[in-house]
Amino acid sequence: MKSERKIPLAERMRPQTLDEVVGQAKVLPMLKNIVKKGEPVSMIFWGPPGTGKTTLARIMAREMEADFVELSAVTSGKKDIERIVEHARQNWNLGLRTILFVDEIHRFNKAQQDAFLPHVESGLITLIGATTENPSFEVITPLISRTRVVVLERLSRDDIVKIIERGVAKLKTSKKIDPATIDFLAEISAGDARVALGTLEVALGLGGKVTKAKIEAAAGKKLPGYDKKGDMHYDVISAFIKSMRGGDERAALYYLARMVAAGEDPKFIARRMVIFASEDIGLAGNGALGLALNAFQAVERIGMPESGLILAHVVVALARGKKSRESTDLWFDSTKLASQFPDSPVPLHVRNAPTKLMRDLGFGEGQQWVAGFKHQKPYLPDDALKFLDRNH
């Protein structure tokens, strides 16, 4: 049996009851109510790393006296699911509920997720899935409809401070770390309790008083919490675009710097800037599109890290530029119109008339090849024109 000293501090510090949980004030009342009723509910915990997904699942199983089975989607397959289902049947016969916790459930493919459906629906298994990714995209719809999605928020700095202080008290090392250093550790832990406690444990292992320098050494190089295929990727690029749209160049440059530091493809960033130049600046500054295109070409030819300067230059220009969505709105309206009337006949007077017969039939009638010529008749098909008249 492992001694307590060999068990990681983060594991030793896991709360044993819902009352001991730090943070998640928005969802704890609902979870406590489920426990009070004694009726397990299938759920998907969605939240960043280190926010207590596994801990909450374990506590709920313990407080409802259910058999708790853990499964990792990274290392498990369909046979493991079948084995657990058989185990759940045995529990059912004994009058014991089974709570199956699936870590990183988004990593299971559709067929593997399908395998849970009949057993969740029948109540044989109470499923609690954990994911850092948006379940709307990563979990099949039938499974989501049979579960309750519980959103766990990143722990606040104050939450992390409280957790660190508990760890310090448990280790009886309060004299080795002062409040300012605890605050610093909480800040660099980015809302991840597991990271905070792991870094604390390593820093204490370096001997002597824990300082900021030792915390930095224990933490190593802090990598941005940014996965180019995950939610953070879309959140940051969204904030980047919205900051330029709102004219906040400081915020736009901040998000740009985060993407660059995380290793984002600079061409991806430049492409979004080209789109922004037309979508959000448009007719208010026709030079913006050329500037953004030049930035894209420069990034392609020069590469990083120098391209960061080019991107920053154009980001500031786009953020400061006047904005107009006139051409964008007209385009969206036109695509809707085209989808509503995809087969409307083109009016005869705007059709091509290469032959005498076609001219005799009225093709191209009244047209003049003169710059700026405007025909007296409308250019849109009749049904599309009537639709616009009714709706504008």
The 8 nearest C-alpha neighbors of each residue, nearest first, counted from 0:
[[1, 2, 3, 5, 6, 4, 7, 11],
 [0, 2, 5, 3, 6, 4, 7, 11],
 [1, 3, 4, 5, 0, 6, 7, 11],
 [2, 4, 6, 5, 1, 11, 7, 8],
 [5, 3, 2, 6, 7, 1, 8, 11],
 [6, 4, 3, 2, 7, 1, 8, 11],
 [5, 7, 3, 4, 8, 10, 11, 2],
 [8, 6, 10, 9, 5, 11, 197, 4],
 [7, 9, 11, 10, 12, 196, 6, 197],
 [10, 8, 12, 196, 7, 11, 193, 197],
 [11, 9, 8, 7, 12, 13, 6, 193],
 [12, 10, 8, 9, 13, 7, 6, 3],
 [11, 13, 9, 10, 8, 14, 166, 165],
 [12, 14, 10, 11, 15, 54, 9, 20],
 [15, 13, 19, 16, 20, 12, 54, 17],
 [14, 16, 58, 13, 19, 17, 54, 20],
 [17, 15, 18, 19, 14, 58, 20, 62],
 [16, 18, 20, 19, 58, 15, 31, 14],
 [19, 17, 16, 20, 21, 14, 15, 27],
 [18, 20, 14, 17, 16, 21, 15, 13],
 [21, 19, 17, 18, 14, 22, 16, 23],
 [22, 20, 158, 19, 23, 162, 161, 24],
 [21, 23, 24, 158, 154, 20, 155, 152],
 [24, 22, 25, 26, 27, 151, 152, 21],
 [23, 25, 27, 22, 26, 28, 21, 20],
 [26, 24, 23, 27, 28, 29, 151, 22],
 [27, 25, 29, 28, 24, 23, 30, 149],
 [26, 28, 30, 29, 24, 31, 25, 23],
 [29, 27, 31, 30, 26, 32, 25, 24],
 [28, 30, 32, 27, 26, 31, 33, 25],
 [31, 29, 27, 33, 32, 28, 34, 26],
 [32, 30, 34, 28, 33, 29, 27, 35],
 [31, 33, 35, 29, 30, 34, 28, 36],
 [34, 32, 30, 36, 31, 35, 38, 37],
 [33, 35, 37, 31, 32, 36, 63, 30],
 [36, 34, 32, 37, 33, 31, 38, 63],
 [35, 37, 33, 34, 38, 32, 39, 31],
 [38, 36, 34, 35, 63, 33, 39, 62],
 [37, 39, 36, 33, 40, 34, 63, 35],
 [40, 38, 37, 125, 33, 41, 34, 63],
 [41, 39, 42, 125, 38, 33, 146, 147],
 [42, 40, 126, 146, 125, 127, 147, 39],
 [43, 41, 147, 127, 146, 148, 40, 126],
 [42, 44, 128, 148, 127, 129, 149, 45],
 [43, 45, 129, 149, 128, 52, 150, 148],
 [46, 44, 150, 130, 131, 151, 129, 149],
 [45, 47, 151, 131, 150, 152, 44, 130],
 [46, 48, 131, 153, 50, 49, 152, 45],
 [49, 47, 50, 191, 46, 131, 51, 153],
 [48, 50, 191, 192, 193, 51, 47, 194],
 [51, 49, 48, 153, 52, 47, 154, 191],
 [52, 50, 54, 53, 49, 55, 48, 151],
 [53, 51, 55, 54, 44, 50, 129, 56],
 [54, 52, 56, 55, 51, 57, 129, 102],
 [53, 55, 51, 57, 56, 52, 58, 13],
 [54, 56, 58, 52, 57, 53, 51, 59],
 [55, 57, 53, 59, 54, 58, 60, 52],
 [58, 56, 54, 60, 55, 59, 61, 53],
 [57, 59, 61, 55, 60, 56, 16, 62],
 [60, 58, 62, 56, 61, 57, 63, 55],
 [59, 61, 65, 57, 63, 58, 62, 67],
 [60, 62, 64, 58, 59, 63, 57, 65],
 [61, 63, 59, 64, 60, 58, 34, 16],
 [64, 62, 60, 61, 65, 37, 59, 34],
 [65, 63, 61, 62, 60, 66, 96, 95],
 [66, 64, 96, 60, 63, 97, 67, 61],
 [65, 67, 97, 98, 96, 68, 60, 64],
 [68, 66, 98, 60, 65, 99, 97, 69],
 [69, 67, 99, 100, 98, 66, 70, 97],
 [70, 68, 100, 99, 101, 67, 71, 102],
 [69, 71, 101, 100, 102, 72, 68, 75],
 [72, 70, 102, 73, 101, 74, 75, 103],
 [71, 73, 75, 104, 74, 106, 107, 103],
 [72, 74, 71, 75, 106, 103, 107, 102],
 [73, 75, 72, 71, 76, 70, 79, 106],
 [76, 74, 72, 71, 73, 79, 70, 77],
 [77, 75, 79, 78, 80, 74, 111, 72],
 [76, 78, 80, 79, 111, 81, 75, 114],
 [79, 77, 81, 80, 76, 82, 75, 83],
 [80, 78, 82, 77, 81, 76, 75, 83],
 [79, 81, 77, 83, 78, 82, 84, 76],
 [82, 80, 78, 84, 79, 83, 77, 85],
 [83, 81, 79, 85, 80, 84, 78, 86],
 [82, 84, 86, 80, 85, 81, 87, 79],
 [85, 83, 87, 81, 86, 82, 80, 88],
 [84, 86, 88, 82, 83, 87, 81, 89],
 [85, 87, 83, 89, 84, 88, 82, 90],
 [86, 88, 90, 84, 85, 89, 97, 91],
 [89, 87, 91, 85, 90, 86, 84, 92],
 [88, 90, 92, 86, 91, 87, 93, 85],
 [89, 91, 95, 87, 93, 88, 92, 94],
 [90, 92, 88, 94, 93, 89, 95, 87],
 [93, 91, 89, 90, 94, 88, 95, 87],
 [94, 92, 90, 91, 95, 89, 88, 96],
 [93, 95, 91, 92, 90, 96, 89, 88],
 [96, 94, 90, 91, 93, 65, 97, 66],
 [95, 97, 65, 66, 91, 90, 98, 94],
 [98, 96, 66, 124, 65, 87, 67, 125],
 [99, 97, 125, 67, 126, 124, 66, 68],
 [100, 98, 68, 126, 69, 125, 127, 67],
 [99, 101, 69, 127, 128, 70, 68, 126],
 [102, 100, 128, 70, 104, 71, 69, 129],
 [101, 103, 71, 129, 104, 128, 72, 70],
 [104, 102, 130, 105, 129, 72, 106, 101],
 [103, 105, 106, 102, 101, 72, 128, 107],
 [106, 104, 137, 103, 107, 138, 130, 132],
 [107, 105, 104, 72, 103, 108, 73, 137],
 [106, 108, 105, 72, 104, 111, 112, 109],
 [107, 109, 111, 110, 112, 106, 105, 113],
 [110, 108, 112, 111, 113, 139, 107, 138],
 [111, 109, 113, 112, 108, 114, 107, 77],
 [110, 112, 114, 108, 113, 109, 107, 77],
 [111, 113, 109, 114, 110, 115, 107, 108],
 [114, 112, 110, 111, 115, 116, 109, 142],
 [113, 115, 111, 112, 116, 110, 117, 80],
 [116, 114, 113, 118, 112, 117, 119, 111],
 [115, 117, 119, 113, 118, 114, 120, 142],
 [118, 116, 120, 119, 115, 121, 114, 113],
 [119, 117, 121, 123, 120, 116, 124, 115],
 [120, 118, 122, 124, 116, 121, 117, 115],
 [119, 121, 117, 118, 122, 116, 145, 123],
 [120, 122, 118, 123, 119, 117, 124, 116],
 [123, 121, 119, 124, 120, 118, 125, 117],
 [124, 122, 118, 121, 119, 87, 125, 88],
 [125, 123, 119, 122, 97, 118, 126, 98],
 [126, 124, 98, 41, 119, 99, 97, 40],
 [125, 127, 41, 99, 98, 124, 100, 128],
 [128, 126, 100, 42, 43, 41, 99, 101],
 [127, 129, 43, 101, 104, 100, 44, 102],
 [130, 128, 44, 102, 103, 43, 104, 45],
 [129, 131, 103, 45, 132, 104, 105, 44],
 [130, 132, 46, 47, 45, 48, 133, 129],
 [133, 131, 130, 134, 230, 229, 137, 45],
 [132, 134, 135, 136, 137, 230, 131, 45],
 [135, 133, 137, 138, 136, 132, 105, 45],
 [136, 134, 133, 137, 138, 140, 139, 143],
 [135, 137, 134, 133, 138, 139, 132, 105],
 [136, 138, 134, 105, 135, 133, 139, 132],
 [139, 137, 134, 105, 136, 135, 140, 143],
 [138, 140, 142, 141, 143, 109, 137, 112],
 [139, 141, 143, 142, 144, 138, 135, 145],
 [142, 140, 144, 143, 139, 145, 116, 113],
 [143, 141, 145, 144, 140, 139, 116, 146],
 [142, 144, 140, 146, 145, 141, 139, 138],
 [143, 145, 141, 142, 146, 140, 147, 139],
 [146, 144, 142, 143, 141, 120, 147, 41],
 [147, 145, 42, 41, 143, 144, 148, 142],
 [146, 148, 42, 43, 149, 41, 143, 145],
 [147, 149, 43, 42, 44, 146, 150, 45],
 [150, 148, 44, 43, 45, 147, 151, 42],
 [149, 151, 45, 46, 44, 148, 152, 26],
 [152, 150, 46, 45, 23, 149, 44, 50],
 [153, 151, 46, 154, 150, 23, 50, 47],
 [152, 154, 190, 47, 50, 155, 151, 46],
 [155, 153, 190, 158, 152, 22, 50, 159],
 [156, 154, 158, 157, 190, 159, 153, 22],
 [155, 157, 159, 158, 185, 160, 186, 190],
 [158, 156, 160, 155, 159, 161, 185, 154],
 [159, 157, 155, 161, 156, 160, 154, 22],
 [158, 160, 162, 156, 161, 157, 185, 192],
 [161, 159, 157, 163, 158, 162, 185, 164],
 [160, 162, 164, 158, 159, 163, 157, 165],
 [161, 163, 159, 165, 164, 160, 166, 158],
 [164, 162, 166, 160, 165, 161, 159, 167],
 [163, 165, 167, 161, 166, 162, 160, 168],
 [166, 164, 168, 162, 163, 167, 169, 161],
 [167, 165, 163, 169, 164, 168, 170, 162],
 [166, 168, 164, 170, 172, 165, 169, 173],
 [169, 167, 171, 165, 166, 170, 164, 173],
 [168, 170, 166, 171, 167, 165, 172, 12],
 [169, 171, 167, 168, 172, 166, 173, 165],
 [172, 170, 168, 169, 167, 173, 174, 166],
 [171, 173, 167, 175, 170, 174, 168, 176],
 [174, 172, 175, 167, 176, 171, 168, 177],
 [173, 175, 172, 176, 177, 208, 171, 167],
 [176, 174, 208, 172, 173, 209, 177, 207],
 [177, 175, 209, 174, 173, 208, 180, 178],
 [176, 178, 180, 179, 181, 175, 174, 173],
 [179, 177, 181, 180, 182, 176, 183, 160],
 [180, 178, 182, 181, 177, 183, 176, 184],
 [181, 179, 183, 182, 178, 177, 211, 184],
 [180, 182, 178, 184, 183, 179, 185, 177],
 [183, 181, 179, 185, 180, 184, 178, 186],
 [182, 184, 180, 186, 181, 185, 179, 187],
 [183, 185, 181, 186, 187, 182, 188, 180],
 [186, 184, 182, 188, 183, 159, 160, 187],
 [185, 187, 183, 184, 188, 189, 182, 156],
 [186, 188, 189, 184, 185, 183, 221, 195],
 [187, 189, 185, 195, 186, 191, 190, 194],
 [190, 188, 187, 191, 186, 185, 156, 154],
 [189, 191, 154, 153, 188, 155, 192, 156],
 [192, 190, 49, 194, 193, 188, 189, 48],
 [193, 191, 195, 49, 194, 159, 196, 190],
 [192, 194, 49, 196, 195, 191, 9, 197],
 [195, 193, 197, 191, 192, 196, 188, 198],
 [194, 196, 192, 188, 198, 193, 197, 199],
 [197, 195, 199, 193, 9, 198, 194, 200],
 [196, 198, 194, 200, 199, 195, 193, 9],
 [197, 199, 201, 195, 200, 196, 218, 217],
 [200, 198, 196, 202, 197, 201, 203, 195],
 [199, 201, 197, 203, 198, 202, 196, 204],
 [200, 202, 204, 198, 203, 199, 217, 197],
 [203, 201, 199, 217, 204, 205, 200, 214],
 [204, 202, 200, 205, 201, 206, 199, 209],
 [203, 205, 201, 202, 206, 200, 199, 207],
 [204, 206, 202, 203, 201, 207, 213, 209],
 [207, 205, 204, 203, 208, 202, 209, 175],
 [206, 208, 209, 175, 205, 203, 204, 210],
 [207, 209, 175, 176, 210, 206, 203, 174],
 [208, 210, 176, 175, 213, 203, 202, 207],
 [211, 209, 213, 212, 208, 180, 214, 176],
 [210, 212, 214, 213, 180, 215, 209, 183],
 [211, 213, 215, 210, 214, 216, 209, 217],
 [214, 212, 216, 210, 215, 211, 202, 217],
 [213, 215, 211, 217, 212, 216, 202, 218],
 [216, 214, 218, 212, 213, 217, 219, 211],
 [217, 215, 213, 219, 214, 218, 212, 202],
 [218, 216, 214, 202, 215, 219, 201, 198],
 [217, 219, 215, 216, 198, 214, 220, 221],
 [220, 218, 216, 217, 215, 221, 214, 222],
 [221, 219, 222, 218, 215, 216, 217, 223],
 [220, 222, 219, 223, 218, 187, 215, 188],
 [221, 223, 220, 224, 261, 225, 260, 219],
 [224, 222, 225, 261, 221, 260, 257, 226],
 [223, 225, 222, 226, 231, 261, 189, 221],
 [226, 224, 223, 231, 232, 261, 227, 229],
 [225, 227, 229, 228, 232, 231, 224, 230],
 [226, 228, 232, 229, 225, 263, 231, 233],
 [229, 227, 226, 232, 230, 231, 233, 225],
 [228, 230, 226, 231, 232, 227, 132, 233],
 [231, 229, 233, 232, 132, 234, 133, 228],
 [230, 232, 234, 225, 233, 229, 235, 226],
 [231, 233, 227, 230, 235, 229, 234, 226],
 [232, 234, 236, 230, 231, 235, 237, 229],
 [233, 235, 231, 237, 232, 236, 230, 238],
 [234, 236, 238, 237, 232, 233, 231, 239],
 [235, 237, 239, 233, 238, 234, 240, 232],
 [238, 236, 234, 240, 235, 239, 233, 241],
 [237, 239, 235, 241, 236, 240, 242, 234],
 [240, 238, 236, 251, 242, 237, 254, 241],
 [241, 239, 243, 237, 242, 238, 244, 236],
 [242, 240, 244, 238, 243, 239, 245, 237],
 [241, 243, 251, 245, 247, 239, 244, 240],
 [244, 242, 318, 246, 240, 245, 241, 251],
 [243, 245, 241, 242, 246, 240, 318, 279],
 [246, 244, 242, 243, 247, 241, 318, 248],
 [245, 247, 318, 243, 244, 319, 248, 242],
 [248, 246, 242, 249, 250, 245, 243, 251],
 [247, 249, 251, 318, 315, 250, 246, 252],
 [250, 248, 252, 251, 247, 253, 242, 315],
 [249, 251, 253, 252, 248, 247, 242, 254],
 [250, 252, 248, 239, 242, 254, 253, 249],
 [253, 251, 255, 249, 250, 254, 248, 256],
 [254, 252, 250, 256, 255, 251, 249, 257],
 [253, 255, 257, 251, 256, 239, 252, 235],
 [254, 256, 252, 258, 253, 257, 251, 259],
 [255, 257, 259, 253, 254, 258, 260, 252],
 [258, 256, 254, 260, 255, 259, 261, 253],
 [257, 259, 261, 255, 263, 256, 260, 254],
 [258, 260, 256, 262, 261, 263, 257, 255],
 [261, 259, 257, 262, 258, 256, 223, 263],
 [260, 262, 258, 259, 263, 223, 257, 225],
 [263, 261, 259, 260, 264, 258, 265, 227],
 [262, 264, 258, 259, 261, 265, 227, 267],
 [263, 265, 267, 266, 262, 268, 259, 258],
 [266, 264, 268, 267, 263, 269, 298, 259],
 [265, 267, 269, 268, 264, 270, 295, 298],
 [268, 266, 270, 265, 264, 269, 271, 263],
 [267, 269, 265, 271, 266, 270, 272, 264],
 [268, 270, 266, 272, 295, 271, 267, 265],
 [271, 269, 273, 267, 272, 268, 266, 274],
 [272, 270, 274, 268, 269, 273, 275, 267],
 [271, 273, 275, 269, 270, 274, 291, 276],
 [274, 272, 291, 270, 276, 275, 271, 292],
 [273, 275, 271, 272, 276, 277, 278, 270],
 [274, 276, 272, 278, 279, 277, 273, 271],
 [277, 275, 288, 273, 280, 287, 274, 278],
 [278, 276, 281, 275, 274, 280, 279, 288],
 [277, 279, 275, 327, 276, 281, 274, 280],
 [278, 280, 324, 275, 322, 323, 281, 277],
 [281, 279, 322, 323, 276, 283, 277, 284],
 [280, 282, 277, 283, 323, 279, 278, 284],
 [281, 283, 284, 285, 323, 280, 326, 325],
 [284, 282, 323, 281, 280, 321, 322, 285],
 [285, 283, 282, 286, 287, 280, 281, 321],
 [284, 286, 287, 282, 281, 288, 283, 289],
 [285, 287, 289, 284, 288, 290, 276, 291],
 [288, 286, 290, 285, 276, 289, 284, 291],
 [287, 289, 276, 291, 290, 286, 277, 292],
 [290, 288, 292, 286, 287, 291, 293, 285],
 [291, 289, 287, 293, 288, 292, 294, 286],
 [290, 292, 273, 294, 288, 293, 289, 272],
 [293, 291, 295, 289, 294, 290, 273, 288],
 [292, 294, 290, 296, 291, 295, 297, 289],
 [293, 295, 291, 297, 292, 296, 298, 290],
 [294, 296, 292, 269, 298, 293, 297, 299],
 [297, 295, 299, 293, 294, 298, 300, 292],
 [296, 298, 294, 300, 299, 295, 301, 293],
 [299, 297, 295, 306, 301, 302, 296, 300],
 [300, 298, 296, 297, 301, 302, 295, 266],
 [299, 301, 297, 298, 302, 296, 295, 306],
 [300, 302, 298, 297, 299, 306, 303, 305],
 [303, 301, 298, 306, 299, 300, 304, 305],
 [304, 302, 305, 306, 307, 301, 298, 265],
 [303, 305, 306, 307, 302, 308, 259, 301],
 [306, 304, 303, 307, 308, 302, 301, 309],
 [307, 305, 303, 309, 308, 298, 304, 302],
 [306, 308, 310, 305, 309, 304, 311, 303],
 [309, 307, 311, 306, 310, 305, 312, 304],
 [310, 308, 306, 312, 311, 307, 294, 313],
 [309, 311, 307, 313, 312, 308, 314, 306],
 [310, 312, 314, 308, 309, 313, 307, 315],
 [313, 311, 309, 310, 315, 314, 308, 316],
 [312, 314, 316, 310, 315, 311, 317, 309],
 [315, 313, 311, 317, 316, 312, 310, 318],
 [314, 316, 318, 313, 248, 317, 312, 319],
 [317, 315, 313, 319, 314, 318, 320, 312],
 [318, 316, 320, 314, 319, 315, 313, 243],
 [317, 319, 243, 246, 315, 248, 316, 320],
 [320, 318, 316, 317, 246, 315, 321, 248],
 [321, 319, 317, 318, 316, 322, 280, 284],
 [322, 320, 283, 280, 319, 284, 323, 317],
 [321, 323, 280, 279, 283, 320, 324, 281],
 [322, 324, 280, 283, 325, 281, 279, 282],
 [325, 323, 327, 279, 326, 328, 278, 281],
 [324, 326, 328, 327, 323, 329, 282, 281],
 [325, 327, 329, 328, 324, 330, 281, 282],
 [328, 326, 324, 330, 278, 329, 325, 331],
 [329, 327, 331, 325, 330, 326, 324, 332],
 [330, 328, 326, 332, 327, 331, 333, 325],
 [329, 331, 333, 327, 328, 332, 326, 334],
 [330, 332, 328, 334, 333, 329, 327, 335],
 [333, 331, 329, 335, 330, 334, 328, 336],
 [332, 334, 336, 330, 335, 331, 329, 337],
 [333, 335, 337, 331, 336, 332, 338, 330],
 [336, 334, 338, 332, 333, 337, 339, 331],
 [337, 335, 333, 339, 334, 338, 340, 332],
 [336, 338, 334, 340, 341, 339, 335, 333],
 [337, 339, 335, 341, 336, 340, 334, 333],
 [340, 338, 336, 337, 341, 335, 383, 334],
 [339, 341, 337, 338, 343, 342, 336, 383],
 [342, 340, 337, 338, 343, 339, 336, 344],
 [341, 343, 340, 344, 337, 345, 339, 338],
 [342, 344, 340, 341, 380, 345, 382, 383],
 [345, 343, 346, 342, 380, 347, 381, 341],
 [344, 346, 380, 347, 343, 350, 349, 379],
 [347, 345, 348, 380, 349, 344, 350, 378],
 [348, 346, 362, 350, 349, 361, 363, 345],
 [347, 349, 363, 364, 362, 346, 350, 361],
 [350, 348, 363, 347, 346, 351, 378, 362],
 [351, 349, 347, 363, 362, 348, 352, 346],
 [350, 352, 363, 353, 362, 349, 348, 347],
 [353, 351, 362, 357, 358, 363, 354, 350],
 [352, 354, 351, 357, 355, 358, 356, 362],
 [355, 353, 357, 356, 352, 358, 359, 351],
 [356, 354, 358, 357, 359, 353, 352, 360],
 [357, 355, 359, 358, 354, 360, 352, 353],
 [356, 358, 360, 362, 354, 359, 355, 352],
 [357, 359, 362, 355, 361, 360, 356, 352],
 [360, 358, 356, 357, 361, 355, 362, 364],
 [361, 359, 357, 358, 362, 356, 347, 355],
 [362, 360, 364, 358, 359, 347, 363, 357],
 [361, 363, 347, 358, 348, 352, 357, 364],
 [364, 362, 348, 349, 350, 352, 366, 351],
 [363, 365, 348, 361, 362, 366, 358, 347],
 [366, 364, 363, 367, 348, 374, 375, 361],
 [365, 367, 364, 363, 368, 374, 348, 349],
 [368, 366, 369, 365, 372, 374, 373, 370],
 [367, 369, 366, 370, 372, 371, 365, 373],
 [370, 368, 372, 367, 371, 366, 373, 374],
 [369, 371, 372, 368, 367, 373, 366, 374],
 [372, 370, 369, 373, 368, 367, 374, 366],
 [371, 373, 369, 370, 374, 367, 368, 366],
 [374, 372, 371, 375, 366, 376, 367, 369],
 [373, 375, 376, 372, 366, 377, 365, 378],
 [374, 376, 373, 377, 365, 378, 366, 372],
 [375, 377, 374, 378, 348, 373, 379, 346],
 [378, 376, 379, 375, 374, 380, 384, 346],
 [377, 379, 376, 380, 349, 346, 374, 348],
 [378, 380, 377, 384, 381, 383, 346, 345],
 [381, 379, 383, 345, 382, 346, 384, 343],
 [382, 380, 384, 383, 385, 379, 346, 343],
 [383, 381, 385, 384, 380, 386, 343, 340],
 [384, 382, 386, 380, 385, 381, 387, 379],
 [383, 385, 381, 387, 386, 382, 379, 380],
 [386, 384, 388, 382, 387, 383, 381, 389],
 [387, 385, 383, 389, 384, 388, 382, 390],
 [386, 388, 390, 384, 389, 385, 391, 383],
 [387, 389, 385, 386, 391, 390, 384, 383],
 [390, 388, 386, 387, 391, 385, 384, 383],
 [391, 389, 387, 388, 386, 385, 384, 383],
 [390, 388, 387, 389, 386, 385, 384, 332]]
